[in-house]
Amino acid sequence: MGKGAGKRKRQEQLKGSGKIRNSDNDKSKVSSSSDDEWGGYPDNDKSKAGYSDNDKSKASSSSDDEWAGYSDNDKNVGELRDYTPTGTSLHVEGVLQMPPADNQGKQSIELRVVRVLDCGKCDAGKYPLPKTKLTLGRLRDHVHLRPRTNIISAIARIRNELAFATHTFFRDNGFLYVQTPIITTSDCEGAGEMFQVTTLINDAEKLEKELIKNPPPSQEDVDVAKNVVKDKGEIVAKLKADKAGKPAITAAVAELNKAKESLSKTEERFNQKPGLPKKDGKIDYGQDFFARQAFLTVSGQLQAETYACALSSVYTFGPTFRAEHSHTSRHLAEFWS
């Protein structure tokens, strides 16, 4: 679909919704009691303001669906230039209309602002996204602002349509959507590198900090704790041999149990070593969260096969991960399939 056709389609959609009227020169016909509210951010051209329709998921700030905003400079709105610095957020009340015939090639829709309900002012000089085009790499430095850019918002809409079309196709053809796990202990394909999921590294870092702050006991401390247990045990044995009273024996046994507990904690801390836990020279995954190696899935097809054996026609659609050492635009670490 060409750009002009896209604009006409969007105009017809809004006309059908009752939210747009034809432009006329008599602007006094627009009532200040309009119920239509719009929110968004001004574009880079201070001679007009572009808005995205928060009420409709099909709204776009791309060039195919650009909205011009203007006011009559009345007391409810004021000078439009007060609200157009880059980064400003606006919540306005107004009326959508077709642009004049001589301007329809530039604008597909116009928004006549009747009242500014809210304005989040922004110092354009400090706003991190300049008017010039930024690379995708630079946009990663401002993740919270990326959705405001044309390219990221366009990608989000495209992905939304593709996901919806995928689910619609399979549903219409009798397939059941199966949500397969993202964390798995199986290597589905066995041919690629996998991202590993583990808590051992965090545990090792915490232990290292703890050992620095509170050094572990020495072998001498362990020997002292063992001697205490031995002495307490001899006391209990002597009391029993002398047929002492039950209260005395009970108290001595309690002291012995405390000594054993203290020895156990001392030995446990003594055996704590910085780094990953090992057993027989290998990493001991028995101490990991899942008590075994776990990975981010490279495919949900193994789980899908088990469901297909029971439910027949099934499909999966979700994130998959590949830890290939190729940092190019042609290799993705995460994608949906």
N, C-alpha and C positions, 0 to 999 in steps of 0.2 A: 504494500500500500504506500503510495507516495505521500509526501508531506502534506500537500493540499488536501488529499483525500482523508488523511488522518485528522486534520483539523475539522473538516466538514463532519466527519463521523462523530467527533467529540461534541461539536455544537449540537448535532441532532440528539445525542444522548442527553445533554443538559436541557434542551428544549422539551424533550419528552418528560423529564423529571419535574418540569414546572419551575425550575430555578433560573431560567434565563428568558429574557425578552429581547425583541428587536430594538436596536438603538434608535433613538430619536433625538432631535435637537432640543426638545423641551424637557430639560433635566428636572424641572420643578415637579414633574409627575411622580418622581420617586419619593415615596413616603419615608419619613424618618422612623416609622414604627415597623420597618421591615424585620421579619423574623429570621432571615438568613444570616448565619454567623460563619465566619471564615477565619482560619488561622494559618500562619506560616511565617516565612522570612522574605524580606525584600531581596531583589536580585541586585546585580552590581551597577545597574543603570539608575541613577538617581532621578531621571526624568519620568520613571514609572516604577511600579512595585509589583513584583510577581508573588503570587500566593499559591500554596498547595491546599487543596480541599481536604480538611481533616475528617469530613463526614463521609467521604467516598474513597474507597480503596483505589479507584481508577484514576484519581487525580494525579497530575504530573506537573513538574516544574520544568520539563524539557521544552525545547524550542517548538515542538509540535503541539504544545498545549499551554502556551504562555498567556498569562493573564495580566492585563494592565490595570492598575488601580489609580483612581483619581478622586478628588473631592472638590467641593465647591468652596473650600476654605471657610466653612461656617464655624460656629462656636463649638459644635460637637466634634469636629475633626481637626481643624487648624491646618497649618501648612503641611503638605504631604512630605516635604523635605525633612521635617522634624522626625519622621519615622523611617527614613530610607537608608541610614548608614548600614553598611554590611554587618551582619550578625544580629541585627535587631529582630526581636520576635514580636509578632503582632496578633491580636485577636480583635477582629473588627466585625461590624454589622454593616451589611451593604447589599447591593443588588447586582446580579450578573446580567450582562447584556451583550448583544452582538456589537462589535466595533463598527464605526462608520464605514461606509463603502470604500472610502479612499484609504483606509488603514487596515483592511481585512487581510491584506497580504502579509502584514507584519504581526498582527495580533489575531488570535483565534477567538478570544473571549476578553471582555473587559469587566472589571469589578468596580462599581461605583461605591465608594466608601461613604456611609451615612454617619457612622459613629465608631470611634475607636474605644473598644471596651477595655483592653489591656495592652500595655506596651512594655516589653523588656528591653530597655535601651542598652546599646552596646557601643563602646568606643572603637570605631573602625580602625583607628591606629594601632590598637592592641589586639585586634581580632586575629587569630593565628592563620586563618585562611585568606590569603590575598586575592585580589581580583584576577591576577594572572593564573593560568592553568597550572595545577600541581601534578606531579607524577604520582602514581599509585604508591610508590615507595614513601614519598613524603607524606602522603595522606595517612599512612600507618602511624605516624607520630601524633596524629590527632584523631584517634579512633572514635571519640564521642561526637565529633563533628562531621565525620565522613558521610553519614546519611543525608546531610544537607546538600552535598554536591550533586551535580547532574548525573555524573557517571555512576556513582554508587547507588543513587536512588533509582536510576534506570535499570541497573543490574538487579536490584531487589525486586522490581516489578516484573522483569523478565523471568527471574527464578520463580516468582510466585505463580506466574502463568504456566510455566513449564511443569511445576509440581502439580498444579491443579489439573492440567491436561493429562499428565501421567496417571494420576489417580482416577480421573474420569474414564480414560480409555480402558484401564484394567477392570474397573467396576462395571462398566457397560458390557464388558465381555465375560463377566462371571468369575473374575478372579478375587481371591480373598487377600487382603493386605496383612502381611505378617511383620511385626516389629521384632527384628532380630537383635540380640545383645550387641552393644558396642564394645564392652570388655569381654574378652574370651580367653580361654586357655588353649584353644586349638589354632593351628596354623592352616587355614583353609586351602591355600594354594601351594605353600611350601617353596615358592620360587623367589619371593621378594623379602626385603627387610621389613621387620615389624617394630612398631613402637611398643616398648615394654611399660607396663603399669606396675609400680611397686611403691611400697611405703618404707622399704629398707633404707633408702637414702635419707629420708627425713628423720627416721629413727636414729641413724648413724650420726647425723649432724647434731641432733638433740643430745645424744650420749656424749659426743665430743665436747660440747659446751658444758655439760654437767660435770664431766671429769676434770675439765679445766677449773671450774668453779669450786668443785668439791672432789679433790683427788681421791683415788681409790685406796683402800687399805693395803698395807704391805704384807709380805709373808709373815713377818713378825707379829702383826696384828692378828692374823689368822691363827697362828700358833698360840697366842695368848688366849683367844676365844676358845680354842680347843681345850686348853688346860683348865679354863673355868668350868667347862662342861664336865670334864673329868673329875674335878674336885667336887662339884655339886652331886655327881653320880655316886661318888664314894660316901658322901654324907648320907644320901638316901639309903644306900646299902647298909651302912653302919646302924642307922636308926631301925631298919627292919630287923637286922641281926640282934639288936638289943631289945627287940620287941617294945619299942617306944610307943607312946600313945598315938592314936590316929590323928589328932590335930597337928602334932609335930611332924609326922610323916607327910601329911597333906601339904603343909607349908613348904617342906623341903622339896617335894615333887614339883610344886609350883615354881620354885626357884630354879630347879633343873630345867623345866620346860622353857622358862625365860632365857636361860643361858643357851639352850639349843636353838631357839628362834634367833637370838642375837648372832650365833655362829653361822646360821644359814644365811642371814642377810650379809654378814661380813664376807663369806665365801662367794656369794652372788656378786657383790660389788668388786671383789678381788678378781673374779673371772671376766669382768666386763673389759673389753678391749675396744679402742677406737677403730672405726672402719666398719665395713660390712661383715655381718656374722658369717663364719665359715665352718664347714664340717667336712672332714677328710680332704682338706685343701680346696674345696669348692664352696661357692656361696650357698648358705643354708636358707633356701626359700621356705623351709618349714616355719620360719619366724616371720615370714611376710604376711600381708593382710589376708591373702587367699590361701596361704600355706602351700603355694606352688607358683610357678611362673604364670603371669597373665599379660595379655597384650591388647592393644586396640585392634579391632577387627579389620582384616583386609577384604572381607567379603562375607555376606550373610547367606551364601548359597548352601553351606552345610546344614544350617538350621532350617533353611527353606526346604531342603530335600526331605527332612523328617516330617515337616508339616504337609508336604505334597503327598507323602505316602498315606497320610490319614485324611487329608481334606481335599485332595486332588489339585485343582487349579489355584495356585498361590503365587504371590510376588512379593518382593522386598524392595524398599526404597528408603535408603538412609545413608548416613555418613560412613565412609570407609577411609582407611589410613594406610599410607605407604611411606616407609622410612628410607626411601631411595636417596643416595647421596648425589643428587643432581639438582642444584638450586637454579633452575632455569624456568622460564615462563612456560615451558612445555611439560614440566613435571610438577604435579601437585602432591603435597603431603596429605591433604584432605580433600575429598570430593564425595559426591552423592551418586549412588548407583543402585 
